[in-house]
């Protein structure tokens, strides 16, 4: 996914718990979003590919269960 506004995407998706966000874009980096009580580590990088993004998200998660979705999912 190529996000320009991660905070808007988090609000639009109704995320209310800790969430790992992976953004495929034109730069590498990290930031942490705080939305209410939710902590959302936000990793962005140049590497493309669904599998790479999925594996990165799982490797950064501390949860026992992971739900993988695209940026147009609403919960």
QUIVENNOR-V430335 format. One record per helix or strand of 3 or more residues. SS is the DSSP state (alpha for helix, beta for strand). FROM is the first residue (numbers start at 1). TO is the last residue. If there is no record, write none. Layout:
ss=SS from=FROM to=TO
ss=SS from=FROM to=TO
//
This chain:
ss=alpha from=6 to=12
ss=beta from=21 to=24
ss=beta from=29 to=35
ss=beta from=38 to=45
ss=alpha from=50 to=60
//
